[in-house]
Amino acid sequence: MGHLSYQCGRLLEDEKMMSFLQNENYDVAVLDALNPCSFILARKLGIRYIAFYPGALNGPLSIGLPSPISYVPVFNSELTHHMNLWGRMKNLFYFFLAPVGQALVWSRFSDVVAQHLEQPPSGLDELHQGAELWTFNTDFSLEFPQPLMPFTVLVGGVLNKPAKPLQQDFNSWITNLKEPCFIVVTLGSMVSSVSVDSLITELVAGFSSVPQGVIWRYDTKLWPSHIDIPPNVKIVDWLPLNDLLGHPKVCLFITHGGQNSLLQAVYHAVPVLGIPLFGDQFDNVVKAEAKGLGLIIKPTHITRGRLSSTIQTLIRDSRFKSSALSLSALHKSQPVPPAQRFVLWVDHVLQSGSGLHLKPVALGQPWYQRNLLDIMMLLTLQVPVSLPPTRTQSRVV
């Protein structure tokens, strides 16, 4: 967030860019709601905005979604919607911790806001609540069921589409495999940009012991020179993920648990092995495992033996593929495709003039009013006053 704040300051100081944006006279902005600078920029330009959050429902704070602690996991809790007593206690702890995290995020941007906005907002919650619509890159094929508000729309899977034929080099590699199926591996950009030799060593050793072919996206320029690549492993700088996951011979997807990657796995009905590395990925793979889509190994728990045995379990146990097919059917059976749904809702907000008709009054209420704490306090104070006086008994001698 500190880096995003630095970028935000540089952008707002760029007079040429800001003048260009002002002169475009936009009707509405669609924001990346993960980056607070998007909201600050829209406020600076004085234009209406729609928030697009790239993750799950439990990510953004202070937008007034009903989230009962008893069954809606709080961000970073790594819980499912089935919680025992200790799980609910943990969820409650994370619930009270969440505003602290939001305050820390906002503190990174407070100087930028004070410098570039004439009327600085009171906090990130004010900017969040100014959005006329909130759209989320998720749906209930992956998400745990929970209440929604009229201003929240689920558009998960905007990148999903039928697979196209593969390029010749990928197609030739798959054709020459001895095994009937292959594994796709992509762990995002983090693994290939930091020193994780011990993790790479265990991954390579685990992949070398499975009979399936493994195609792995990794920056070849950063590959550790002392680690040999096994014959069944193909390292590439880039791979057509959607087209590989849609190939009839793919049998497993090993992923860091990014939201788009998991939604593509659901769309193409491919079981997953989640190796979460950062941020919301830990919560994402917990949901995937709870839905029966796959299994999880945290990076600190990876050994070559455990990796190899888990891969074989996911490939040989038909329950994972069956769950993937069921989730895919749920995802695809929605009456309006996600990209079209997104466009229709943006158009609705534009045509209506604002999103005020979608917002409950609770967004503007103080937290103590929203939770009826003022009434509870009043009732608590009234109880001792309303008790009848104690009668004292007297004896006549």
C-alpha positions in Angstrom: 0.0 0.0 0.0 2.9 2.3 0.6 4.0 1.7 -3.0 0.5 2.4 -4.3 0.4 5.6 -2.3 3.7 6.7 -3.8 2.3 6.0 -7.3 -0.9 7.9 -6.5 1.1 11.0 -5.5 3.1 10.9 -8.7 -0.1 10.5 -10.8 -1.9 13.4 -9.1 1.2 15.6 -9.5 1.3 14.9 -13.3 -0.4 18.1 -14.5 -0.5 16.9 -18.2 -2.2 13.6 -17.3 -4.7 15.3 -14.9 -5.6 17.9 -17.4 -6.2 15.3 -20.0 -8.5 13.3 -17.7 -10.4 16.5 -16.7 -11.0 17.4 -20.3 -12.4 14.0 -21.2 -15.6 14.8 -19.2 -16.3 11.2 -18.3 -19.8 10.2 -17.3 -18.7 7.5 -14.8 -15.5 5.8 -13.7 -15.2 2.0 -13.1 -12.6 1.7 -10.3 -10.2 -1.0 -9.2 -11.6 -1.1 -5.6 -8.5 -2.8 -4.3 -6.4 0.4 -4.8 -7.6 3.4 -2.7 -6.0 5.7 -5.2 -8.8 4.9 -7.7 -11.3 6.4 -5.3 -9.1 9.4 -4.7 -8.6 10.0 -8.4 -12.4 9.9 -9.0 -13.0 12.3 -6.2 -10.3 14.6 -7.6 -11.9 14.6 -11.0 -15.4 15.1 -9.5 -17.0 12.2 -11.4 -19.4 9.4 -10.3 -17.8 6.0 -9.8 -18.6 2.3 -9.8 -16.4 0.0 -7.7 -15.1 -3.2 -9.2 -13.5 -5.4 -6.5 -11.2 -8.1 -8.0 -11.7 -10.6 -5.1 -14.4 -12.1 -2.9 -17.2 -10.6 -0.9 -15.2 -10.5 2.4 -12.6 -8.2 1.0 -13.7 -4.5 1.2 -14.9 -3.0 4.4 -17.4 -0.4 5.4 -19.9 -0.9 2.6 -22.7 -2.1 4.8 -23.0 -5.8 3.7 -24.9 -7.8 6.3 -22.2 -10.2 7.5 -23.4 -12.4 10.5 -20.2 -13.4 12.3 -21.7 -16.9 13.0 -21.4 -18.0 9.4 -19.8 -15.4 7.2 -16.0 -15.6 7.4 -14.1 -12.4 7.9 -11.2 -11.6 5.5 -8.0 -13.4 6.3 -9.7 -15.7 8.8 -9.2 -18.8 6.6 -12.6 -20.1 7.8 -15.5 -21.8 6.1 -19.2 -21.0 6.7 -19.4 -24.1 8.9 -17.8 -22.8 12.2 -17.6 -24.5 15.6 -17.3 -22.5 18.8 -13.6 -21.8 18.4 -14.1 -20.9 14.7 -16.7 -18.3 15.7 -14.4 -16.9 18.4 -11.6 -16.6 15.8 -14.0 -15.0 13.3 -15.1 -12.5 16.0 -11.5 -11.6 16.7 -10.8 -10.9 13.0 -14.1 -8.9 12.8 -12.7 -6.5 15.5 -9.3 -6.5 13.9 -10.6 -5.6 10.4 -11.2 -1.9 11.0 -7.7 -1.6 12.4 -6.4 -3.0 9.1 -8.5 -0.5 7.1 -7.2 2.4 9.2 -3.6 1.3 8.6 -4.3 1.2 4.8 -5.9 4.7 4.9 -3.0 6.0 6.9 -0.7 5.3 3.9 -2.8 7.6 1.7 -3.7 10.4 4.2 -0.8 12.6 3.2 -1.6 12.3 -0.5 -5.2 13.1 0.1 -4.4 16.1 2.3 -2.1 17.5 -0.4 -4.4 17.0 -3.5 -8.0 17.1 -2.3 -9.6 20.4 -1.2 -12.1 18.6 0.9 -10.4 15.4 2.2 -12.7 12.5 3.1 -12.8 11.4 6.7 -11.5 8.0 5.7 -11.6 5.1 3.3 -15.2 4.3 4.4 -16.5 7.6 3.0 -14.9 6.8 -0.3 -16.2 3.3 -0.3 -19.8 4.5 0.4 -19.6 7.0 -2.4 -19.6 4.3 -5.0 -22.9 4.1 -6.8 -22.5 0.3 -7.4 -20.2 -2.4 -6.1 -19.4 -5.3 -8.4 -17.4 -8.3 -7.2 -15.3 -10.7 -9.2 -17.0 -13.8 -7.7 -20.2 -15.8 -7.7 -21.8 -18.4 -5.6 -20.2 -21.4 -7.4 -17.1 -20.4 -5.2 -18.6 -18.0 -2.7 -20.2 -19.1 0.6 -23.9 -18.0 0.6 -24.5 -14.8 2.4 -26.9 -11.8 2.3 -26.4 -9.1 -0.4 -27.5 -5.5 -0.8 -29.2 -4.0 -3.9 -26.0 -2.1 -4.7 -23.8 -5.3 -4.8 -23.6 -7.3 -8.0 -21.6 -10.5 -8.6 -19.8 -10.6 -12.0 -17.3 -13.4 -11.3 -15.8 -15.0 -14.4 -15.6 -12.0 -16.8 -12.4 -13.5 -18.2 -13.9 -17.0 -18.8 -14.5 -18.1 -22.3 -14.4 -21.3 -24.4 -10.9 -22.6 -25.1 -9.3 -21.9 -28.5 -6.9 -24.3 -30.3 -3.4 -24.2 -28.8 -0.3 -22.9 -30.6 1.9 -25.5 -32.3 4.6 -25.7 -29.7 2.1 -26.4 -26.8 0.1 -28.8 -28.9 3.2 -30.8 -29.9 4.3 -31.0 -26.3 0.9 -32.4 -25.2 0.8 -34.9 -28.1 4.2 -36.3 -27.3 3.3 -37.0 -23.6 3.2 -40.7 -22.6 0.6 -40.2 -20.0 -3.0 -39.4 -21.0 -3.2 -36.1 -19.1 -1.1 -33.2 -18.1 -0.8 -30.6 -15.2 -0.8 -26.8 -15.5 1.2 -24.9 -12.9 1.1 -21.1 -12.5 1.9 -19.5 -9.1 1.7 -15.9 -10.2 4.6 -13.5 -10.5 5.7 -13.6 -6.9 7.5 -17.0 -7.0 9.5 -16.0 -10.0 10.5 -12.6 -8.6 11.8 -13.5 -5.2 14.5 -15.9 -3.9 12.6 -19.1 -3.0 15.2 -21.7 -4.0 14.1 -24.1 -1.3 10.5 -24.0 -2.5 11.5 -24.4 -6.1 13.7 -27.4 -5.2 10.9 -29.2 -3.5 8.4 -28.4 -6.3 10.8 -29.7 -9.0 11.6 -32.9 -7.1 7.8 -33.5 -6.5 7.0 -32.9 -10.2 9.8 -35.2 -11.4 8.3 -38.1 -9.4 4.9 -38.0 -11.1 4.3 -39.6 -14.4 2.2 -36.8 -15.9 3.6 -33.9 -17.9 3.9 -30.6 -16.2 3.7 -27.2 -18.0 4.9 -24.5 -15.6 4.8 -20.7 -16.1 8.0 -19.3 -14.6 10.3 -16.5 -15.8 13.1 -18.5 -17.5 15.6 -15.7 -17.0 15.2 -16.0 -13.2 15.3 -19.8 -13.1 17.9 -21.0 -10.5 20.9 -22.2 -12.6 21.7 -25.0 -10.1 18.3 -26.7 -10.4 17.9 -29.0 -13.4 14.5 -29.2 -15.1 13.1 -32.7 -15.3 12.2 -34.3 -18.6 8.5 -34.2 -17.9 8.5 -30.5 -17.0 8.2 -27.7 -19.5 9.1 -24.2 -18.3 7.6 -21.3 -20.2 7.6 -17.5 -19.7 3.9 -17.3 -20.6 1.1 -19.8 -21.2 -2.5 -19.5 -22.6 -4.1 -20.4 -19.3 -7.7 -20.4 -20.5 -6.9 -22.5 -23.5 -4.8 -25.0 -21.5 -7.5 -25.4 -18.8 -10.0 -26.0 -21.6 -8.0 -28.7 -23.2 -9.5 -32.2 -23.0 -6.3 -33.7 -21.6 -5.7 -31.4 -18.7 -6.2 -33.2 -15.3 -5.0 -30.8 -12.6 -4.3 -27.1 -12.1 -1.7 -26.1 -9.5 -2.4 -22.4 -8.6 -1.5 -19.8 -6.0 -5.3 -19.2 -5.6 -5.8 -16.0 -7.4 -9.5 -15.3 -7.9 -9.4 -15.2 -11.7 -7.4 -18.5 -11.8 -9.9 -20.3 -9.6 -12.9 -19.0 -11.5 -11.2 -20.3 -14.8 -10.7 -23.7 -13.1 -14.4 -23.7 -12.1 -15.5 -22.7 -15.7 -13.4 -25.5 -17.3 -14.1 -28.0 -14.5 -10.5 -28.7 -13.6 -9.5 -29.8 -10.0 -7.0 -27.6 -8.3 -4.1 -27.9 -5.9 -3.9 -24.5 -4.1 -0.5 -23.2 -2.9 -1.5 -19.8 -1.5 1.3 -17.1 -1.2 -0.2 -13.7 -0.4 -3.3 -11.7 0.6 -6.7 -13.1 -0.2 -5.3 -16.3 -1.8 -5.4 -18.1 1.6 -9.2 -17.5 1.9 -9.7 -18.3 -1.7 -8.2 -21.8 -1.6 -10.1 -22.5 1.6 -13.3 -21.9 -0.3 -12.2 -24.0 -3.2 -11.3 -26.9 -0.8 -14.6 -26.6 1.0 -16.5 -26.7 -2.3 -14.7 -30.0 -3.2 -12.7 -28.4 -6.0 -9.3 -29.4 -4.7 -6.8 -29.5 -1.8 -4.4 -27.1 -0.2 -0.7 -27.2 0.7 0.8 -24.1 2.2 4.2 -23.3 0.9 5.9 -23.8 4.2 4.5 -27.3 4.3 5.6 -28.4 0.9 7.8 -31.5 0.6 8.5 -33.5 -2.5 6.7 -36.5 -1.1 3.7 -34.6 0.1 3.4 -32.8 -3.2 3.6 -36.0 -5.3 1.1 -37.9 -3.2 -1.4 -35.0 -3.2 -1.2 -34.6 -6.9 -1.9 -38.3 -7.4 -4.9 -38.1 -4.9 -6.4 -35.2 -6.9 -6.0 -37.0 -10.2 -7.1 -40.5 -9.2 -10.0 -39.6 -6.8 -13.0 -39.0 -9.0 -14.8 -37.0 -6.4 -12.7 -33.9 -7.2 -13.5 -34.0 -10.9 -17.1 -34.7 -10.1 -17.3 -31.6 -7.8 -15.5 -29.5 -10.5 -18.1 -30.5 -13.0 -20.9 -29.6 -10.7 -19.5 -26.2 -9.9 -18.9 -25.6 -13.6 -22.5 -26.4 -14.3 -23.6 -23.9 -11.6 -21.3 -21.2 -12.8 -22.5 -21.6 -16.5 -26.2 -21.9 -15.8 -26.7 -18.3 -14.8 -29.2 -16.6 -17.1 -26.9 -13.7 -18.0 -23.2 -14.2 -18.6 -21.0 -12.2 -16.2 -19.5 -9.7 -18.7 -23.0 -8.9 -20.0 -24.4 -8.6 -16.5 -21.6 -6.1 -15.6 -22.4 -4.0 -18.6 -26.2 -4.0 -18.0 -25.7 -2.8 -14.4 -23.3 -0.1 -15.4 -25.9 1.1 -18.0 -28.6 0.9 -15.3 -26.6 3.2 -13.0 -26.0 5.6 -15.9 -29.6 5.7 -17.0 -30.9 6.1 -13.4 -28.8 9.2 -12.8 -27.3 7.8 -9.6 -27.2 4.6 -7.5 -29.0 6.2 -4.6 -32.1 4.0 -5.0 -29.9 1.0 -4.4 -28.4 2.2 -1.1 -29.9 1.6 2.3 -29.9 4.4 4.9 -27.7 2.2 7.1 -24.6 3.4 5.1 -25.0 6.9 6.6 -25.8 5.8 10.1 -23.2 5.9 12.9 -22.1 2.4 13.9 -23.9 2.5 17.2 -27.2 3.4 15.6 -26.8 0.7 13.0 -26.3 -1.9 15.7 -29.0 -0.5 18.0 -26.5 0.1 20.7 -28.1 3.4 21.7 -31.4 1.6 22.3 -29.7 -1.1 24.3 -27.9 1.5 26.4 -31.2 3.3 27.0 -33.0 0.1 28.1 -30.1 -0.8 30.3 -30.3 2.6 32.1 -34.1 2.3 32.4 -34.2 -1.1 34.1 -33.2 -0.1 37.6 -35.4 3.0 37.5 -38.5 1.2 36.6 -38.3 -1.5 39.3 -41.1 -1.1 42.0 -39.9 0.1 45.4 -39.2 -2.5 48.0 -41.8 -2.8 50.7 -40.5 -2.9 54.3 -42.5 -5.0 56.7 -43.3 -3.6 60.2 -44.3 -5.4 63.3 -46.7 -4.0 65.9 -46.0 -5.1 69.4 
